[in-house]
Amino acid sequence: MPFFQHPQAIVESASVGEGTRVWAFAHVLPSAVIGKQCNVCDHVFIENDVVVGDRVTIKCGVQLWDGVRIEDDVFIGPNVTFTNDPFPRSRRQPERFAVTVIRNGASIGANATILPGITVGAGAMVGAGAVVTRSVPANAVVIGNPARIVRFLADVPKVTAPAHPVTPTPSPAIEVEGVELLRVPLIEDMRGNLIAREVGKGLPFVPQRCFLVFDVPSKEVRGEHAHRRCAQFLVCVRGTVNAVCDDGKHRREFVLDDPTVGLHMPPMIWGTQYRYTKNAMLLVFASHAYDADDYIRTYDQFLAEKK
């Protein structure tokens, strides 16, 4: 037998990978699929229509019901509750159970509840006791009931633009490919203040389109896509917005809270905006007219195309 089975565990499945350990009082039904080098702790129940990837840790007291898909390198904490039927009734089963997906490298904290049909993105982290009612973006940290994004996991500290320039000034080097902060002077006058951007002077391309994003509830996340050809330039003209830029290798998070600062996002950068304050107004310039085919809507597809 290529895997370890505790004498008091029940493993009915023939699809358990090499190096996996199944501990006492766990029960794995016949059609379940479990990958290599997993650790299935005490009192875990795994139903038939369940697929578990490689190197997954499932702590004590977890039940994986039909429709749950766990990808590689996922951590599932003690007593995490998965669900697969949004309107359960005794002795009534839906024609098809909702599919819940936990992407590569995500972590689910102890006692969290995951509602049916949700995707938890790659590298995301769900806090202990959170009730996840909607899909979680890749690399997001969510907590609370209902779960809300509190931040994104970034690999280095935040970068800020230079203060009080005389001329349009770029930020220090940012490792995310092609991304930069551009600050322009604030022209102050007793009659009112003025901020100006010209192409080549605080505006990095000739815009073909612009739009405003406003009245966004603070719990909502905007963006969550990349463009194949279109570059964007973001300026928060009022309030505060947090913006995350990801080139597939590096990520940075920027706090846009000053209309003299603009964030340049070239093509093939995964962008996410969140933590809108109530009065926030985000002005976006685009280098191309709207084209639905220019969008990359899933993070997995973005990573595949970056390669």
MARSE-222223 format. One record per residue (C-alpha): residue number from 1; residue in three letters; chain; y, x, z negated. Coordinates in pm, 1 decimal. Layout:
N
num:NUM, residu:ala, chaine:A, v:Y, u:X, w:Z
...
END
This chain:
307
num:1, residu:met, chaine:A, v:0.0, u:0.0, w:0.0
num:2, residu:pro, chaine:A, v:327.4, u:168.9, w:114.2
num:3, residu:phe, chaine:A, v:534.2, u:3.1, w:-161.1
num:4, residu:phe, chaine:A, v:509.6, u:-27.9, w:-537.9
num:5, residu:gln, chaine:A, v:414.4, u:-363.3, w:-687.9
num:6, residu:his, chaine:A, v:416.4, u:-416.4, w:-1062.3
num:7, residu:pro, chaine:A, v:88.1, u:-573.7, w:-1183.5
num:8, residu:gln, chaine:A, v:278.2, u:-882.2, w:-1298.8
num:9, residu:ala, chaine:A, v:466.9, u:-930.4, w:-969.5
num:10, residu:ile, chaine:A, v:353.1, u:-1166.2, w:-692.9
num:11, residu:val, chaine:A, v:406.0, u:-1031.5, w:-340.4
num:12, residu:glu, chaine:A, v:265.5, u:-1261.9, w:-74.1
num:13, residu:ser, chaine:A, v:455.3, u:-1105.3, w:215.6
num:14, residu:ala, chaine:A, v:300.4, u:-842.3, w:439.8
num:15, residu:ser, chaine:A, v:648.6, u:-730.3, w:554.2
num:16, residu:val, chaine:A, v:763.0, u:-505.4, w:271.1
num:17, residu:gly, chaine:A, v:894.0, u:-161.9, w:364.8
num:18, residu:glu, chaine:A, v:776.8, u:178.2, w:253.1
num:19, residu:gly, chaine:A, v:917.9, u:300.5, w:-75.5
num:20, residu:thr, chaine:A, v:1028.3, u:-43.0, w:-195.4
num:21, residu:arg, chaine:A, v:962.4, u:-128.5, w:-561.6
num:22, residu:val, chaine:A, v:892.7, u:-482.7, w:-679.9
num:23, residu:trp, chaine:A, v:900.9, u:-519.0, w:-1056.7
num:24, residu:ala, chaine:A, v:752.7, u:-758.8, w:-1311.2
num:25, residu:phe, chaine:A, v:767.8, u:-1136.5, w:-1265.5
num:26, residu:ala, chaine:A, v:926.5, u:-1107.8, w:-920.5
num:27, residu:his, chaine:A, v:785.9, u:-1344.8, w:-655.6
num:28, residu:val, chaine:A, v:809.7, u:-1277.3, w:-281.1
num:29, residu:leu, chaine:A, v:691.1, u:-1559.1, w:-51.5
num:30, residu:pro, chaine:A, v:473.8, u:-1493.6, w:258.3
num:31, residu:ser, chaine:A, v:736.3, u:-1499.0, w:537.4
num:32, residu:ala, chaine:A, v:1005.1, u:-1294.6, w:363.9
num:33, residu:val, chaine:A, v:1097.3, u:-958.7, w:516.7
num:34, residu:ile, chaine:A, v:1203.8, u:-671.3, w:290.0
num:35, residu:gly, chaine:A, v:1308.8, u:-331.7, w:420.7
num:36, residu:lys, chaine:A, v:1244.1, u:22.5, w:303.1
num:37, residu:gln, chaine:A, v:1340.2, u:180.7, w:-30.0
num:38, residu:cys, chaine:A, v:1460.4, u:-143.5, w:-189.3
num:39, residu:asn, chaine:A, v:1456.8, u:-211.0, w:-561.9
num:40, residu:val, chaine:A, v:1360.0, u:-569.8, w:-652.9
num:41, residu:cys, chaine:A, v:1401.6, u:-608.7, w:-1027.5
num:42, residu:asp, chaine:A, v:1237.9, u:-842.3, w:-1281.7
num:43, residu:his, chaine:A, v:1251.4, u:-1219.6, w:-1232.8
num:44, residu:val, chaine:A, v:1367.9, u:-1212.2, w:-870.4
num:45, residu:phe, chaine:A, v:1254.2, u:-1492.8, w:-638.3
num:46, residu:ile, chaine:A, v:1262.7, u:-1442.1, w:-260.0
num:47, residu:glu, chaine:A, v:1193.4, u:-1745.7, w:-41.0
num:48, residu:asn, chaine:A, v:1035.3, u:-1747.5, w:307.2
num:49, residu:asp, chaine:A, v:1328.7, u:-1743.5, w:549.3
num:50, residu:val, chaine:A, v:1492.0, u:-1437.2, w:395.2
num:51, residu:val, chaine:A, v:1555.9, u:-1096.2, w:551.2
num:52, residu:val, chaine:A, v:1647.4, u:-798.8, w:332.3
num:53, residu:gly, chaine:A, v:1750.3, u:-465.9, w:488.2
num:54, residu:asp, chaine:A, v:1686.6, u:-110.6, w:372.1
num:55, residu:arg, chaine:A, v:1797.5, u:47.7, w:42.9
num:56, residu:val, chaine:A, v:1900.5, u:-284.6, w:-110.0
num:57, residu:thr, chaine:A, v:1919.8, u:-327.5, w:-487.7
num:58, residu:ile, chaine:A, v:1849.5, u:-676.1, w:-624.0
num:59, residu:lys, chaine:A, v:1899.4, u:-689.2, w:-1000.0
num:60, residu:cys, chaine:A, v:1727.6, u:-922.4, w:-1246.4
num:61, residu:gly, chaine:A, v:1750.9, u:-1301.4, w:-1224.8
num:62, residu:val, chaine:A, v:1848.8, u:-1335.5, w:-857.3
num:63, residu:gln, chaine:A, v:1707.5, u:-1599.1, w:-620.0
num:64, residu:leu, chaine:A, v:1731.7, u:-1548.0, w:-244.4
num:65, residu:trp, chaine:A, v:1683.0, u:-1887.2, w:-77.5
num:66, residu:asp, chaine:A, v:1597.3, u:-1971.5, w:282.4
num:67, residu:gly, chaine:A, v:1874.7, u:-1863.4, w:517.7
num:68, residu:val, chaine:A, v:1993.9, u:-1557.3, w:322.6
num:69, residu:arg, chaine:A, v:2034.5, u:-1236.1, w:523.2
num:70, residu:ile, chaine:A, v:2098.3, u:-911.5, w:335.9
num:71, residu:glu, chaine:A, v:2184.2, u:-605.0, w:543.8
num:72, residu:asp, chaine:A, v:2135.0, u:-237.8, w:450.2
num:73, residu:asp, chaine:A, v:2270.3, u:-65.9, w:136.0
num:74, residu:val, chaine:A, v:2376.1, u:-389.1, w:-38.2
num:75, residu:phe, chaine:A, v:2396.1, u:-419.0, w:-417.5
num:76, residu:ile, chaine:A, v:2330.1, u:-760.5, w:-574.9
num:77, residu:gly, chaine:A, v:2408.4, u:-773.8, w:-945.7
num:78, residu:pro, chaine:A, v:2222.7, u:-958.7, w:-1222.9
num:79, residu:asn, chaine:A, v:2202.6, u:-1337.4, w:-1199.4
num:80, residu:val, chaine:A, v:2396.1, u:-1367.9, w:-874.3
num:81, residu:thr, chaine:A, v:2349.0, u:-1723.0, w:-742.3
num:82, residu:phe, chaine:A, v:2304.0, u:-1790.0, w:-370.7
num:83, residu:thr, chaine:A, v:2311.1, u:-2142.5, w:-228.2
num:84, residu:asn, chaine:A, v:2198.1, u:-2277.2, w:109.6
num:85, residu:asp, chaine:A, v:2274.2, u:-2650.7, w:110.1
num:86, residu:pro, chaine:A, v:2638.6, u:-2770.0, w:80.0
num:87, residu:phe, chaine:A, v:2531.9, u:-3126.1, w:-15.6
num:88, residu:pro, chaine:A, v:2200.1, u:-3098.8, w:-201.5
num:89, residu:arg, chaine:A, v:1996.5, u:-3405.7, w:-294.4
num:90, residu:ser, chaine:A, v:1667.4, u:-3414.3, w:-479.8
num:91, residu:arg, chaine:A, v:1368.8, u:-3421.5, w:-241.6
num:92, residu:arg, chaine:A, v:1594.1, u:-3423.9, w:66.1
num:93, residu:gln, chaine:A, v:1610.3, u:-3114.6, w:280.6
num:94, residu:pro, chaine:A, v:1854.5, u:-3056.4, w:566.6
num:95, residu:glu, chaine:A, v:1713.0, u:-2998.6, w:913.3
num:96, residu:arg, chaine:A, v:1837.2, u:-2642.5, w:889.5
num:97, residu:phe, chaine:A, v:1962.1, u:-2442.3, w:595.2
num:98, residu:ala, chaine:A, v:2298.9, u:-2268.1, w:618.5
num:99, residu:val, chaine:A, v:2279.6, u:-1895.1, w:691.1
num:100, residu:thr, chaine:A, v:2452.3, u:-1665.1, w:443.5
num:101, residu:val, chaine:A, v:2502.9, u:-1302.0, w:545.6
num:102, residu:ile, chaine:A, v:2584.0, u:-1004.9, w:323.0
num:103, residu:arg, chaine:A, v:2689.4, u:-718.3, w:550.1
num:104, residu:asn, chaine:A, v:2613.5, u:-347.2, w:519.0
num:105, residu:gly, chaine:A, v:2725.4, u:-176.4, w:200.7
num:106, residu:ala, chaine:A, v:2870.0, u:-483.5, w:28.4
num:107, residu:ser, chaine:A, v:2837.8, u:-531.4, w:-348.0
num:108, residu:ile, chaine:A, v:2806.2, u:-861.3, w:-537.0
num:109, residu:gly, chaine:A, v:2893.4, u:-848.5, w:-907.3
num:110, residu:ala, chaine:A, v:2694.2, u:-1005.3, w:-1189.2
num:111, residu:asn, chaine:A, v:2690.9, u:-1386.2, w:-1215.7
num:112, residu:ala, chaine:A, v:2884.1, u:-1438.9, w:-891.1
num:113, residu:thr, chaine:A, v:2813.6, u:-1758.1, w:-695.3
num:114, residu:ile, chaine:A, v:2797.3, u:-1748.2, w:-315.3
num:115, residu:leu, chaine:A, v:2837.4, u:-2083.3, w:-138.4
num:116, residu:pro, chaine:A, v:2626.4, u:-2154.1, w:172.8
num:117, residu:gly, chaine:A, v:2714.1, u:-2037.3, w:520.7
num:118, residu:ile, chaine:A, v:2941.9, u:-1754.0, w:405.4
num:119, residu:thr, chaine:A, v:2960.3, u:-1398.4, w:535.8
num:120, residu:val, chaine:A, v:3054.8, u:-1118.5, w:297.8
num:121, residu:gly, chaine:A, v:3190.9, u:-839.8, w:517.1
num:122, residu:ala, chaine:A, v:3076.1, u:-479.8, w:533.8
num:123, residu:gly, chaine:A, v:3180.9, u:-273.9, w:233.3
num:124, residu:ala, chaine:A, v:3334.3, u:-573.0, w:54.0
num:125, residu:met, chaine:A, v:3312.4, u:-611.8, w:-323.0
num:126, residu:val, chaine:A, v:3275.0, u:-944.8, w:-503.5
num:127, residu:gly, chaine:A, v:3378.5, u:-929.4, w:-868.2
num:128, residu:ala, chaine:A, v:3160.9, u:-1041.0, w:-1155.7
num:129, residu:gly, chaine:A, v:3161.1, u:-1417.9, w:-1202.4
num:130, residu:ala, chaine:A, v:3351.0, u:-1488.5, w:-881.0
num:131, residu:val, chaine:A, v:3285.7, u:-1815.0, w:-697.6
num:132, residu:val, chaine:A, v:3298.3, u:-1730.8, w:-326.7
num:133, residu:thr, chaine:A, v:3388.4, u:-2041.8, w:-126.9
num:134, residu:arg, chaine:A, v:3492.4, u:-1873.3, w:198.7
num:135, residu:ser, chaine:A, v:3388.4, u:-1568.7, w:400.2
num:136, residu:val, chaine:A, v:3509.7, u:-1233.2, w:268.0
num:137, residu:pro, chaine:A, v:3663.6, u:-978.7, w:509.6
num:138, residu:ala, chaine:A, v:3517.3, u:-630.5, w:544.1
num:139, residu:asn, chaine:A, v:3625.1, u:-390.4, w:266.5
num:140, residu:ala, chaine:A, v:3802.5, u:-664.2, w:66.6
num:141, residu:val, chaine:A, v:3782.6, u:-694.7, w:-313.1
num:142, residu:val, chaine:A, v:3766.6, u:-1057.4, w:-431.3
num:143, residu:ile, chaine:A, v:3767.1, u:-1201.3, w:-783.1
num:144, residu:gly, chaine:A, v:3810.6, u:-1536.1, w:-956.9
num:145, residu:asn, chaine:A, v:3722.9, u:-1902.4, w:-905.7
num:146, residu:pro, chaine:A, v:3772.5, u:-1969.6, w:-623.6
num:147, residu:ala, chaine:A, v:3753.0, u:-1607.1, w:-518.1
num:148, residu:arg, chaine:A, v:4076.1, u:-1453.1, w:-387.8
num:149, residu:ile, chaine:A, v:4146.6, u:-1117.7, w:-227.2
num:150, residu:val, chaine:A, v:4319.2, u:-883.9, w:-470.8
num:151, residu:arg, chaine:A, v:4313.1, u:-572.1, w:-256.7
num:152, residu:phe, chaine:A, v:4132.9, u:-384.0, w:17.2
num:153, residu:leu, chaine:A, v:3936.8, u:-69.1, w:-44.4
num:154, residu:ala, chaine:A, v:4136.5, u:219.6, w:103.7
num:155, residu:asp, chaine:A, v:4018.7, u:576.5, w:132.6
num:156, residu:val, chaine:A, v:4354.9, u:742.2, w:46.7
num:157, residu:pro, chaine:A, v:4678.4, u:650.0, w:-133.1
num:158, residu:lys, chaine:A, v:4942.7, u:435.3, w:29.8
num:159, residu:val, chaine:A, v:5210.5, u:592.6, w:249.5
num:160, residu:thr, chaine:A, v:5576.2, u:497.0, w:237.3
num:161, residu:ala, chaine:A, v:5851.6, u:548.3, w:489.5
num:162, residu:pro, chaine:A, v:6135.3, u:798.9, w:430.4
num:163, residu:ala, chaine:A, v:6429.3, u:651.3, w:245.3
num:164, residu:his, chaine:A, v:6784.3, u:603.2, w:372.9
num:165, residu:pro, chaine:A, v:6769.7, u:773.3, w:713.5
num:166, residu:val, chaine:A, v:7074.2, u:836.0, w:926.6
num:167, residu:thr, chaine:A, v:6867.7, u:786.8, w:1243.2
num:168, residu:pro, chaine:A, v:6536.4, u:604.6, w:1306.2
num:169, residu:thr, chaine:A, v:6275.2, u:807.7, w:1120.8
num:170, residu:pro, chaine:A, v:5892.4, u:807.0, w:1130.8
num:171, residu:ser, chaine:A, v:5679.7, u:830.1, w:820.6
num:172, residu:pro, chaine:A, v:5482.1, u:1139.8, w:720.0
num:173, residu:ala, chaine:A, v:5150.5, u:1185.2, w:898.3
num:174, residu:ile, chaine:A, v:4912.4, u:891.4, w:858.8
num:175, residu:glu, chaine:A, v:4546.7, u:962.2, w:930.0
num:176, residu:val, chaine:A, v:4481.8, u:619.2, w:1080.4
num:177, residu:glu, chaine:A, v:4486.3, u:683.5, w:1452.6
num:178, residu:gly, chaine:A, v:4832.9, u:623.8, w:1600.7
num:179, residu:val, chaine:A, v:4964.1, u:413.9, w:1310.2
num:180, residu:glu, chaine:A, v:5313.0, u:493.9, w:1180.7
num:181, residu:leu, chaine:A, v:5593.4, u:350.9, w:970.8
num:182, residu:leu, chaine:A, v:5938.7, u:359.6, w:1130.5
num:183, residu:arg, chaine:A, v:6250.1, u:312.2, w:921.2
num:184, residu:val, chaine:A, v:6593.7, u:248.2, w:1070.6
num:185, residu:pro, chaine:A, v:6932.8, u:271.2, w:901.1
num:186, residu:leu, chaine:A, v:7076.6, u:-22.1, w:710.4
num:187, residu:ile, chaine:A, v:7435.0, u:-79.4, w:816.2
num:188, residu:glu, chaine:A, v:7611.4, u:-228.0, w:515.3
num:189, residu:asp, chaine:A, v:7936.8, u:-416.4, w:540.0
num:190, residu:met, chaine:A, v:8125.9, u:-650.0, w:308.5
num:191, residu:arg, chaine:A, v:8086.8, u:-915.4, w:580.3
num:192, residu:gly, chaine:A, v:7707.6, u:-873.9, w:578.2
num:193, residu:asn, chaine:A, v:7438.3, u:-617.1, w:649.7
num:194, residu:leu, chaine:A, v:7286.2, u:-531.3, w:987.3
num:195, residu:ile, chaine:A, v:6963.3, u:-370.4, w:1108.2
num:196, residu:ala, chaine:A, v:6916.6, u:-272.3, w:1473.2
num:197, residu:arg, chaine:A, v:6617.6, u:-145.6, w:1670.2
num:198, residu:glu, chaine:A, v:6618.2, u:-22.6, w:2027.5
num:199, residu:val, chaine:A, v:6327.3, u:85.0, w:2244.9
num:200, residu:gly, chaine:A, v:6269.1, u:448.3, w:2159.6
num:201, residu:lys, chaine:A, v:6490.5, u:416.4, w:1852.2
num:202, residu:gly, chaine:A, v:6287.6, u:235.1, w:1592.7
num:203, residu:leu, chaine:A, v:6093.8, u:22.0, w:1843.4
num:204, residu:pro, chaine:A, v:5804.6, u:214.8, w:2001.6
num:205, residu:phe, chaine:A, v:5747.1, u:1.9, w:2312.9
num:206, residu:val, chaine:A, v:5908.4, u:-260.4, w:2533.3
num:207, residu:pro, chaine:A, v:5800.7, u:-594.3, w:2382.6
num:208, residu:gln, chaine:A, v:5662.7, u:-867.3, w:2604.8
num:209, residu:arg, chaine:A, v:5626.6, u:-1118.3, w:2324.3
num:210, residu:cys, chaine:A, v:5738.8, u:-1174.2, w:1966.4
num:211, residu:phe, chaine:A, v:5645.8, u:-1425.7, w:1700.0
num:212, residu:leu, chaine:A, v:5715.0, u:-1509.9, w:1336.1
num:213, residu:val, chaine:A, v:5455.8, u:-1570.5, w:1066.0
num:214, residu:phe, chaine:A, v:5585.2, u:-1763.9, w:764.5
num:215, residu:asp, chaine:A, v:5498.2, u:-2032.6, w:509.9
num:216, residu:val, chaine:A, v:5161.7, u:-1861.8, w:454.8
num:217, residu:pro, chaine:A, v:4995.8, u:-1961.1, w:125.6
num:218, residu:ser, chaine:A, v:4944.8, u:-1646.6, w:-80.7
num:219, residu:lys, chaine:A, v:4567.3, u:-1697.0, w:-83.6
num:220, residu:glu, chaine:A, v:4543.4, u:-1682.0, w:296.1
num:221, residu:val, chaine:A, v:4460.4, u:-1377.2, w:507.0
num:222, residu:arg, chaine:A, v:4612.1, u:-1329.4, w:851.6
num:223, residu:gly, chaine:A, v:4519.6, u:-1090.3, w:1128.6
num:224, residu:glu, chaine:A, v:4157.4, u:-978.7, w:1083.4
num:225, residu:his, chaine:A, v:4131.2, u:-866.2, w:1444.0
num:226, residu:ala, chaine:A, v:4203.0, u:-578.8, w:1679.0
num:227, residu:his, chaine:A, v:4347.7, u:-564.0, w:2030.4
num:228, residu:arg, chaine:A, v:4197.0, u:-369.6, w:2317.6
num:229, residu:arg, chaine:A, v:4527.4, u:-313.3, w:2502.6
num:230, residu:cys, chaine:A, v:4809.9, u:-468.6, w:2304.1
num:231, residu:ala, chaine:A, v:5018.3, u:-272.3, w:2052.7
num:232, residu:gln, chaine:A, v:5202.7, u:-449.7, w:1772.6
num:233, residu:phe, chaine:A, v:5505.2, u:-372.8, w:1558.8
num:234, residu:leu, chaine:A, v:5536.4, u:-556.0, w:1224.9
num:235, residu:val, chaine:A, v:5856.5, u:-605.3, w:1026.9
num:236, residu:cys, chaine:A, v:5872.4, u:-816.5, w:712.5
num:237, residu:val, chaine:A, v:6223.4, u:-956.0, w:738.4
num:238, residu:arg, chaine:A, v:6197.0, u:-1146.8, w:409.8
num:239, residu:gly, chaine:A, v:5964.4, u:-1130.5, w:109.7
num:240, residu:thr, chaine:A, v:5656.5, u:-910.0, w:91.8
num:241, residu:val, chaine:A, v:5337.0, u:-873.1, w:294.8
num:242, residu:asn, chaine:A, v:5053.2, u:-623.4, w:247.9
num:243, residu:ala, chaine:A, v:4910.7, u:-485.0, w:571.1
num:244, residu:val, chaine:A, v:4583.7, u:-292.5, w:611.7
num:245, residu:cys, chaine:A, v:4520.2, u:-71.7, w:917.5
num:246, residu:asp, chaine:A, v:4171.9, u:59.8, w:998.0
num:247, residu:asp, chaine:A, v:4067.7, u:284.5, w:1288.7
num:248, residu:gly, chaine:A, v:3696.5, u:271.9, w:1205.3
num:249, residu:lys, chaine:A, v:3706.7, u:594.6, w:1004.4
num:250, residu:his, chaine:A, v:4020.1, u:576.4, w:791.5
num:251, residu:arg, chaine:A, v:4210.4, u:290.3, w:629.3
num:252, residu:arg, chaine:A, v:4557.4, u:262.8, w:482.3
num:253, residu:glu, chaine:A, v:4732.5, u:-22.5, w:306.4
num:254, residu:phe, chaine:A, v:5107.4, u:-67.9, w:346.0
num:255, residu:val, chaine:A, v:5343.8, u:-286.3, w:144.8
num:256, residu:leu, chaine:A, v:5601.0, u:-428.8, w:384.2
num:257, residu:asp, chaine:A, v:5891.4, u:-541.1, w:167.7
num:258, residu:asp, chaine:A, v:6197.2, u:-394.9, w:341.8
num:259, residu:pro, chaine:A, v:6334.5, u:-512.7, w:678.8
num:260, residu:thr, chaine:A, v:6444.4, u:-155.7, w:761.1
num:261, residu:val, chaine:A, v:6075.5, u:-53.8, w:777.0
num:262, residu:gly, chaine:A, v:5842.0, u:-142.1, w:1063.3
num:263, residu:leu, chaine:A, v:5469.7, u:-78.2, w:1101.1
num:264, residu:his, chaine:A, v:5346.1, u:34.7, w:1443.3
num:265, residu:met, chaine:A, v:4983.9, u:-62.4, w:1516.9
num:266, residu:pro, chaine:A, v:4858.0, u:74.9, w:1850.0
num:267, residu:pro, chaine:A, v:4561.7, u:-80.4, w:2035.2
num:268, residu:met, chaine:A, v:4213.7, u:-53.6, w:1882.3
num:269, residu:ile, chaine:A, v:4332.5, u:-72.3, w:1522.8
num:270, residu:trp, chaine:A, v:4175.5, u:-336.4, w:1299.0
num:271, residu:gly, chaine:A, v:4464.9, u:-510.5, w:1126.4
num:272, residu:thr, chaine:A, v:4471.6, u:-743.6, w:826.1
num:273, residu:gln, chaine:A, v:4771.3, u:-894.7, w:649.5
num:274, residu:tyr, chaine:A, v:4751.6, u:-1063.2, w:310.5
num:275, residu:arg, chaine:A, v:4935.2, u:-1116.2, w:-19.4
num:276, residu:tyr, chaine:A, v:5220.4, u:-1303.4, w:144.0
num:277, residu:thr, chaine:A, v:5486.3, u:-1394.5, w:-106.8
num:278, residu:lys, chaine:A, v:5601.3, u:-1755.2, w:-95.1
num:279, residu:asn, chaine:A, v:5916.4, u:-1671.7, w:99.6
num:280, residu:ala, chaine:A, v:5764.1, u:-1404.4, w:325.2
num:281, residu:met, chaine:A, v:5856.2, u:-1397.8, w:693.6
num:282, residu:leu, chaine:A, v:5675.3, u:-1147.8, w:916.6
num:283, residu:leu, chaine:A, v:5825.2, u:-1064.7, w:1256.7
num:284, residu:val, chaine:A, v:5573.7, u:-925.0, w:1507.9
num:285, residu:phe, chaine:A, v:5658.9, u:-762.3, w:1841.6
num:286, residu:ala, chaine:A, v:5374.0, u:-732.0, w:2096.2
num:287, residu:ser, chaine:A, v:5354.8, u:-494.1, w:2391.7
num:288, residu:his, chaine:A, v:5163.4, u:-748.0, w:2605.7
num:289, residu:ala, chaine:A, v:5170.4, u:-1120.8, w:2665.5
num:290, residu:tyr, chaine:A, v:4906.6, u:-1329.1, w:2491.5
num:291, residu:asp, chaine:A, v:4556.2, u:-1276.2, w:2629.3
num:292, residu:ala, chaine:A, v:4259.5, u:-1426.1, w:2441.9
num:293, residu:asp, chaine:A, v:4023.3, u:-1172.7, w:2601.4
num:294, residu:asp, chaine:A, v:4222.9, u:-885.2, w:2450.9
num:295, residu:tyr, chaine:A, v:4117.0, u:-980.2, w:2097.3
num:296, residu:ile, chaine:A, v:3824.0, u:-830.4, w:1906.5
num:297, residu:arg, chaine:A, v:3741.3, u:-1093.2, w:1646.8
num:298, residu:thr, chaine:A, v:3463.4, u:-933.6, w:1438.6
num:299, residu:tyr, chaine:A, v:3467.5, u:-604.6, w:1252.0
num:300, residu:asp, chaine:A, v:3117.3, u:-515.7, w:1370.6
num:301, residu:gln, chaine:A, v:3224.9, u:-555.7, w:1733.6
num:302, residu:phe, chaine:A, v:3533.9, u:-345.7, w:1663.6
num:303, residu:leu, chaine:A, v:3323.9, u:-62.3, w:1523.8
num:304, residu:ala, chaine:A, v:3086.3, u:-83.8, w:1818.6
num:305, residu:glu, chaine:A, v:3370.9, u:-59.5, w:2070.9
num:306, residu:lys, chaine:A, v:3536.8, u:228.5, w:1882.8
num:307, residu:lys, chaine:A, v:3217.5, u:427.2, w:1929.3
END
